[in-house]
């Protein structure tokens, strides 16, 4: 093709970065699908009690990540093809897509940071509702306690915890023993479910944050290289 020297080096460097970007898009897509079908998360977010369900905030975020991963794979392929073909049109389109993606990622990062504790708080609120319903139904309405106790048991077994704190864990254990339903295992009694919920979702958000930061750095280099390559192609004597 028409470019040579340093511009040719940038061409293949951009191709490599785009290939990494394409792989990163696949990684995000795979990570999002994994989180969407993660056993712990799925067990908690599929609970329904008296027509009330856990907040859908986490799943909404995951669906956005799935869309982002798919778009990144398309844009990465576009960048690879544009670099190899030395097409100014494709590189210009690629650069525009990168700018839009980068702006969306920055906006999503700011929003996510500002609301980083929202998901955990919403799940904790729902857990408190399930716990209170289970205890209340057991004491006042024996015929309707089964669903509440089963929901509470799912929380405890999934998160390996018991109650909102030490006092409530003992109460849960006593109620379960009296009722014949082991909703709280002895080995989990010292672990608060509030703490377990915070750790579960904070860890997953932390992983997503690291991946987003790495991708943002790659995107910055790609924008620089694509513009340099585009200018090199324009100034090439062959063109």
N, C-alpha and C positions, 0 to 999 in steps of 0.2 A: 504494500500500500504506500501512501505518499509520505508518511511521517518517518523521521529517522532521529538518531541521536538520543538526547534526553527525552524528547517527546515520545519516542518509541518505548523507552523505559517506563514512562508514565502510563502509556497505553496498557502495557501488560501488568503494571502495578494496579491500575484501576480495575482490570479484569479480575485480578486476584482478590482485591477488596470486595468487588461485586459478588464474586463467588462466595466469599465469607458472609457477605450480607444475605445472599440467597440461603446459605446454610443457617444463618441466624433466624431468618424468617421461618424456616422449617422447624428450628428449635423452639421458637415461640409458639408456633402452631402445635407442636407436640406437647410442650409444657402446658399450654392452655387446655388441650384435650385431656392430659393426665390429671390436672387439677379439677376439671369438670367431672371426671369419673373416679376421682380419688375416693377410696372406701370410707375414710373418716368423714370427709366433707359431705359425701353423698348420703351417708347414714344420718347425719345431723340435719341436713337441709331437706330431706324427704319426709320428715316427721310432720304429721298433721294431727291437731288436737282441737276438738270442738270447732272445726272449720277454720282454725287459725294455723297459718304456716310460718316457717322461719322467713326472715327477710330475704329478698331475692338480690340484694346488693352485690353479693359475691359472685353469683352466677352471671349477673349483668356485666360485671368487670371481665369475667372469663370469656364471655361471648365477644366482647370488644377485642380482647387479645387474640381470639381465633381469627377475627376479621383482619386485624393488623398483621398477623403472621402470614395470612394468605396474600395480602397486598404486598408485603415485603418480598415474598417469593417472586411475584410477578415483576415488581420493580427491579429486583436483583437480576432477573433474567434479561430484562430490557437493558440494564446497564452493561451486562456481559456482552450481549449481542452488539450493542452500539459501540462499545470499545473495540471489539474485534473488527467490525465492519468500518470503523472510523467514520461513522455517520453523525454529522452535526445535528441533524434533525432528531435522531434517537437520543443523542447525548443531551440535547437541550430539553427534550421531554423528560428524560431521566432526572436531570437537574431540578426541573420544576416539581416533579413528583417527590424528590428528596426534600426539597424545601417545605412542601406541604406536610410530608410525614414528620419532619423534624419539628415543625411548629406544633403539630398535633401531639407529638410525644412530650414536648416541653409543657404544653397546656395540661395534658393528662398527668404528667409528673407533679405539677404544682397542685392540681386538684386532688390527686391521690395523697400527697403529703399533708394537705390541709384536712383531709378526711380519713387519714390512715387508721384512726381508732374507731371509725364508725361501724365497720363490719363486726368487729369484736363486741362492741357495745350492744349492737342489735341482736347478736346471737346470745349474749349474756341475758339481755332482757327477755328473750324468748325462753331461755332455759329457766329463768326465775318463774316465768308464767307456768311452764310445765311442772316445775317442782311444787309450786303453790297449789296447782290443780291436783296433783297427785296426793299431796298431804291432806288437802281439804276434802277431796272425794273419798279418801280412805276413812276419814273421821265422820263424814256427814252423809255420804251417798255411796254405799257399798256396791250398788248395782252399776254405777258408772265409773268405777275407779280403774277398771282394767286398762282402758286406753291410756289414761294418764300415767299409770304405773309402768306400762310398756314403753311409753315415750321417755320417761325418766330413766328406765333401765338402759335404753339405747344410748342416751347421753353418757351415762356412767361407764358402760362397757366400752364405748367407742373412745372416750377421752381418758379412761382409766382414772377416774376421779369419783368424788362423792360429796354432794351437797355444796352449799355456798361457802362453807367454812367448817371448822372443827365441830361446832355445836350442832349444826344442821346435819352433818354427816352421821353423828351418833343418833340423831332423831330419825333420819332416813333408815338407818340400820334397824332400829327398834321397831319402826312401823313395818318394814319389810319382813322382819322375823315374826311379828304378830300376825301378819297377813299371809305368811307363807310364800312371799315373793321376795327373792333375793335381789333387790334393786341396788344394793351397795355392798360390794365385796370388802372384806376386812382389810385386804392389802391396799385398797384405794382410799381408805377413810381419812388419811392424813393429807390428801391432795384435794384442794378446792377446785371445783369445776370452773369457777371464774378464772383462775390462774391458767388452767389447761386450755380454755378457749382462747385466751389472749396469746398464749404461746403457739397454739396451732395456726391461727390466722396471721400472727405477726411473722412467723417463720416463712410462710408462703408469700406474703407481701415482700419480705426481705429478698427472697430469691428473685421475684419479678423485678424488683428495683435494681438489683445487680445486673441482670440481663439487659434492662432498659438503658442503663448507664453505658455498658459496653457498646451497645448498638448505636447510641448517640455519638460516641467517639468515632466509630466507623463511618457514620453518616457525614460527619464534618470533613473527614479526610476524603471521602468520595466526592463531596461537593467541590472541594478544592481541585482534586485531580481531574474531574470531569470538565471543569471550566478551563483548566490549563490545556487539556487535550483538545478541547473544542477550538481554542485559540490556535493551537499548534496545527490542527488540520486546516483551519482557515488560511493560515500563513504559509502552508506548504506549497511549493512551486507546482506540484502535480495538480493541485486543485485550482 
